[in-house]
Amino acid sequence: MFAKYGGQGCSVVCLLSAFIHSHLCYGTLLWGNQSSASNVFKLEKKAVRIINKARFRDHCKPIFTSNKIFTLPFIFILQCLL
């Protein structure tokens, strides 16, 4: 909701971290290596587009990079290494 009303910068990253990233980190322990993880990755990209007010067809990699957000596959790899 906050991003909808003009949240920018750090607040957007904090919003994503609080609502989405925490669930992804917890969930990768349960379903990180299954085929349904691709659906979750699509939802993560959709959430990042909404928070950053990007269009539906915009490429998400620059958005993830500019906001310094870990993608779901990267979170899974990181947790496997740790």
Secondary structure, 3 states (H helix, E strand, C coil): CCHHHCCCCHHHHHHHHHHHHHHHHHHHHHHCCCCCHHHHHHHHHHHHHHHCCCCCCCCCHHHHHHHCCCCHHHHHHHHHHC
